[in-house]
Amino acid sequence: MNLELPQRSRQILEAIVEDYIATAEPVGSSAVARRHAMTLSPATVRNVMARLEEQGLLISPHTSAGRVPTEKAYRLYVDSMVALRQVSRDEKRQIIRRCRQAGAGLPEILKETSRTLSSLSNYMAFVVAPSFTSDEFRHIEFLALGPRKVLAILVSRNGIVQNRLVETERDFSPDELIRMGNYLKELMEGLSISQSRERILAEMKKEKVQFDTFLSQALHLSEKAVTLEGGDIFVEGQARILDHPEFSDVRRMQDIFRAFEQKAELLQLLECCMSAEGVQIYIGSESPMSRTTGVSLITSRFVTGSNTIGMLGVIGPTRMGYSSVIPIVDYTARLVSRLLNSM
């Protein structure tokens, strides 16, 4: 934000933002002068606060109350005032221990990551898994489950397993299903899941396939099995966020929770993070998620060994403790990237 403030105004605004983050109560001029040991009288502080209000940085919720920061104030604070603290050794050890103990599978690591983020930040945390379809193909297998029913098991390079029950026009023997799986593994080798689907559809159009019953059946079976879906989401700490006074309105919280059930909105948020390095901070109405106004999102992308991108983050009130949450989100994203690159 390109807003130049005199040093005194910046000092007072910073004090008000930090006091409001700590107390959730409107901040008065006397409290600012007293708590921050300023060599200014309450009257001088009050005059500065009035100018900050005229500039859209503070609002007064009641006629005789103190002032509350606006979204504009939080943006200025985050961009040019906040003093980020270091992630402590204990916090680093906890993040490493919990994520590594989660197990070798990607879903387990990501689920434990969301729990850890929520625990350390005391807010709600979320992790969006990399899109399965952008991950690289590793294995496909077919198992007969009953009359004209086949279970297709598709495994990505990152170890994500997707099962699909496919209804077929006839029964297949175990030997036929093994041959189909081997043929498709060769066809899809080195491709992403989405590229595999494109390859399958392209092969189905070839004249050779029209006269080869086995190839045709294998491709039709795989075409039903390889569906395109977005990544899973792991959300933790819904109860923690209810402890903050801003979220005492149950209806408002329902809107926020619904936003995290809408994959389209999450994918829009992921798309914003994909091309941006480091931590991204969305304050109030800045968020691309339409139902999360009045809250802040601190997010960061992580990258797997096959260069697919996921996202993690924390959601809390706009008076979030940015100085501690930003470094935790950044460190966790870097750690998850390292873990997934070593899988």
C-alpha positions in Angstrom: 0.0 0.0 0.0 1.4 3.3 -1.1 0.4 5.5 1.8 2.9 7.8 3.4 2.3 8.6 7.0 4.3 10.9 9.3 6.4 8.9 11.8 4.1 9.9 14.7 1.0 8.7 12.9 2.7 5.4 12.0 3.8 4.9 15.6 0.3 5.5 16.9 -1.4 3.4 14.2 1.0 0.5 14.9 0.2 0.8 18.7 -3.6 0.7 18.0 -3.4 -2.3 15.7 -1.3 -4.3 18.1 -3.4 -3.4 21.1 -6.6 -4.4 19.2 -5.0 -7.6 18.0 -4.2 -8.4 21.7 -7.5 -7.3 23.3 -10.3 -7.3 20.7 -11.4 -4.1 22.4 -11.6 -0.6 20.8 -8.4 1.4 21.7 -8.6 4.8 23.3 -6.0 7.6 23.2 -5.2 7.4 26.9 -4.5 3.6 26.6 -2.1 4.2 23.7 -0.2 6.9 25.5 0.0 4.8 28.7 0.8 1.3 27.3 3.4 2.4 24.8 5.2 5.0 27.0 4.8 7.7 24.5 6.0 11.2 25.3 2.7 12.5 24.0 -0.4 13.7 25.8 -3.7 11.8 25.3 -5.0 14.9 23.6 -2.2 14.8 21.0 -2.8 11.1 20.4 -6.5 11.8 20.1 -5.8 14.4 17.4 -3.6 12.0 15.4 -6.3 9.3 15.7 -8.9 11.7 14.3 -6.7 12.2 11.3 -6.1 8.5 10.9 -9.9 8.1 10.9 -10.3 10.7 8.2 -7.8 8.7 6.1 -9.9 5.5 6.4 -7.5 3.7 8.7 -9.6 3.8 11.9 -13.2 3.6 12.7 -15.2 4.3 15.9 -17.7 1.6 16.6 -19.6 3.8 19.1 -19.7 7.6 19.7 -17.7 7.6 22.9 -15.6 4.5 22.3 -12.0 4.1 21.2 -11.0 3.3 17.7 -10.7 0.0 15.7 -8.4 -0.6 12.7 -9.9 -1.0 9.3 -8.9 -3.5 6.6 -6.8 -0.6 5.1 -5.0 -0.3 8.4 -4.2 -4.0 8.6 -2.9 -3.9 5.1 -0.6 -1.0 5.8 0.5 -2.7 9.1 1.3 -6.0 7.3 3.1 -4.4 4.4 5.3 -2.0 6.3 5.1 -2.2 10.1 4.8 -5.7 11.4 7.9 -7.2 13.0 7.9 -10.9 12.2 9.2 -13.1 15.0 11.4 -16.1 14.5 9.8 -19.5 14.6 11.1 -21.0 17.9 13.2 -24.1 18.1 10.4 -25.8 20.0 7.9 -24.9 17.3 10.2 -26.2 14.5 10.8 -29.4 16.4 7.0 -29.9 16.8 6.3 -29.2 13.1 9.0 -31.6 12.0 8.1 -34.3 14.5 4.4 -34.3 13.8 4.6 -34.1 10.0 7.2 -36.9 9.8 5.4 -39.1 12.2 2.2 -38.9 10.2 3.4 -41.7 7.9 4.7 -42.1 4.4 1.4 -41.4 2.6 0.7 -37.9 1.2 -2.8 -37.7 2.7 -1.6 -38.5 6.2 1.2 -35.9 6.0 -1.2 -33.2 4.8 -3.8 -34.0 7.4 -1.3 -33.8 10.2 0.1 -30.6 8.7 -3.3 -28.9 9.0 -3.6 -30.1 12.7 -0.2 -28.7 13.5 -0.9 -25.4 11.9 -4.1 -25.0 13.8 -2.5 -26.0 17.1 0.4 -23.6 16.7 -1.6 -20.6 15.4 -4.7 -21.2 17.5 -6.8 -20.5 14.4 -8.5 -22.7 11.8 -6.0 -24.2 9.4 -6.4 -25.9 6.0 -4.3 -27.8 3.5 -5.3 -28.2 -0.2 -3.7 -31.3 -1.6 -2.1 -31.1 -5.1 -4.6 -31.9 -7.8 -4.5 -35.6 -8.5 -4.8 -35.0 -12.2 -1.7 -32.9 -12.4 0.4 -35.5 -10.6 2.4 -38.1 -12.6 0.9 -41.5 -13.3 2.7 -44.4 -11.6 0.4 -47.5 -11.6 -3.0 -48.8 -12.7 -4.6 -52.1 -11.7 -8.0 -53.7 -12.3 -9.7 -56.2 -10.0 -13.0 -58.1 -10.8 -15.5 -57.4 -8.0 -18.5 -59.3 -9.3 -20.7 -59.7 -12.4 -19.8 -56.9 -14.8 -18.1 -54.8 -12.1 -14.4 -53.9 -12.0 -12.5 -52.0 -9.4 -9.9 -49.7 -11.1 -7.0 -48.7 -8.8 -5.0 -45.7 -10.0 -1.8 -44.6 -8.1 0.1 -41.3 -8.7 3.8 -40.7 -8.2 3.1 -39.0 -4.9 1.3 -42.1 -3.6 -2.2 -40.8 -3.9 -4.6 -43.7 -4.6 -7.9 -43.2 -6.4 -10.4 -46.1 -6.6 -13.1 -46.3 -9.2 -15.9 -48.9 -9.5 -16.5 -49.3 -13.2 -19.5 -51.2 -14.7 -18.6 -53.2 -17.8 -20.5 -54.6 -20.7 -19.2 -58.1 -20.0 -17.1 -60.0 -17.4 -13.4 -60.1 -17.7 -11.0 -62.8 -16.5 -8.2 -62.0 -14.1 -5.7 -62.6 -16.9 -7.4 -60.2 -19.2 -7.4 -57.5 -16.4 -3.7 -58.0 -15.8 -2.9 -57.7 -19.5 -5.1 -54.5 -19.7 -3.2 -53.0 -16.8 0.2 -53.8 -18.3 -0.8 -52.3 -21.6 -2.1 -49.1 -20.0 1.0 -48.7 -17.7 3.1 -48.7 -20.8 0.8 -46.3 -22.6 0.6 -43.8 -19.7 4.2 -44.0 -18.5 5.8 -40.6 -17.8 2.6 -38.7 -18.2 0.5 -36.8 -15.7 -3.0 -38.1 -14.9 -4.7 -35.5 -17.1 -2.2 -36.2 -19.9 -2.9 -39.9 -19.5 -6.6 -39.2 -20.1 -5.8 -37.2 -23.2 -3.6 -40.0 -24.5 -6.4 -42.6 -23.8 -9.0 -40.5 -25.7 -6.5 -40.0 -28.6 -5.8 -43.7 -28.8 -9.5 -44.5 -28.8 -9.9 -42.5 -32.1 -7.2 -44.4 -33.9 -8.2 -46.8 -36.7 -6.1 -49.6 -35.3 -8.1 -49.7 -32.1 -11.4 -50.0 -34.0 -10.3 -53.5 -35.3 -8.6 -54.7 -32.0 -11.2 -55.8 -29.5 -8.7 -56.1 -26.6 -7.2 -52.6 -27.1 -10.7 -51.1 -27.4 -11.9 -52.7 -24.2 -8.8 -51.7 -22.3 -9.1 -48.1 -23.4 -12.8 -47.9 -22.7 -12.2 -49.3 -19.2 -9.4 -46.9 -18.4 -11.4 -44.0 -19.8 -14.1 -44.6 -17.2 -11.4 -45.1 -14.5 -9.3 -41.9 -15.1 -11.6 -39.1 -14.1 -10.5 -35.5 -13.5 -10.9 -34.1 -10.0 -9.4 -31.4 -7.9 -7.3 -31.9 -4.8 -8.6 -32.9 -1.4 -8.8 -30.4 1.4 -8.0 -31.0 5.1 -9.4 -28.5 7.6 -8.7 -28.5 11.3 -9.5 -26.1 14.2 -13.1 -25.2 13.5 -13.7 -25.2 17.3 -10.6 -23.0 17.9 -11.9 -20.2 15.7 -15.1 -20.0 17.7 -13.2 -18.9 20.7 -12.6 -15.5 19.1 -15.3 -12.9 19.7 -15.6 -12.0 16.0 -16.9 -15.5 15.3 -19.7 -15.6 17.9 -22.3 -15.3 15.1 -23.1 -18.9 14.2 -24.6 -17.9 10.8 -21.4 -16.1 9.8 -19.3 -19.2 10.8 -21.6 -21.4 8.7 -20.9 -19.2 5.7 -17.1 -19.5 6.2 -17.3 -23.3 6.6 -19.4 -23.6 3.5 -16.7 -21.7 1.6 -14.3 -24.4 2.4 -16.7 -27.0 1.1 -16.7 -25.4 -2.3 -13.9 -26.8 -4.4 -14.4 -24.2 -7.1 -13.6 -21.4 -4.6 -10.6 -23.3 -3.2 -9.2 -23.9 -6.6 -9.5 -20.2 -7.4 -7.5 -19.5 -4.2 -5.0 -22.1 -5.2 -4.7 -20.6 -8.7 -3.8 -17.3 -7.1 -1.0 -18.9 -5.1 0.4 -21.1 -7.9 2.4 -18.4 -9.5 3.4 -16.5 -6.4 6.4 -17.4 -4.3 6.3 -17.3 -0.5 3.5 -16.3 1.8 0.3 -14.6 0.5 -1.9 -12.5 2.9 -5.5 -11.8 2.1 -7.2 -9.4 4.5 -11.0 -9.3 4.6 -12.5 -8.5 1.2 -9.2 -9.1 -0.6 -9.8 -12.8 -0.4 -10.8 -14.5 -3.7 -13.1 -16.7 -1.6 -16.4 -14.8 -1.7 -17.7 -16.0 1.7 -14.7 -15.1 3.8 -15.1 -11.4 4.2 -14.2 -10.1 7.7 -11.4 -12.7 8.1 -7.8 -12.9 7.0 -6.2 -15.8 5.1 -2.4 -16.4 5.3 -1.4 -19.0 2.7 1.6 -20.4 1.0 2.1 -23.0 -1.7 4.1 -26.1 -1.4 5.6 -28.2 -4.3 5.8 -32.0 -4.5 8.6 -34.0 -6.0 6.8 -34.1 -9.4 6.3 -30.3 -9.3 2.6 -30.4 -8.6 1.5 -27.6 -6.4 -0.6 -27.6 -3.2 -1.5 -25.0 -0.7 -1.7 -24.6 3.1 -2.8 -21.7 5.3 -4.5 -20.3 8.3 -7.8 -18.5 8.6 -8.6 -16.2 11.5 -10.0 -12.7 12.3 -8.6 -9.7 10.6 -7.0 -8.9 14.0 -4.9 -12.0 13.5 -1.5 -12.2 15.2 0.3 -11.7 11.9 3.8 -11.4 13.4 3.7 -15.0 14.6 1.4 -16.7 12.1 3.2 -15.5 8.9 6.5 -17.2 9.9 4.8 -20.4 11.0 2.9 -20.7 7.6 6.1 -20.0 5.7 8.3 -22.5 7.6 5.6 -25.2 7.4 5.2 -24.8 3.7 9.0 -25.1 3.1 9.1 -28.2 5.4 6.2 -29.9 3.6 7.9 -29.2 0.2 11.1 -30.8 1.5 9.3 -33.8 2.8 7.4 -34.4 -0.4 10.4 -33.9 -2.5 12.2 -36.7 -0.6 9.3 -39.2 -1.0 
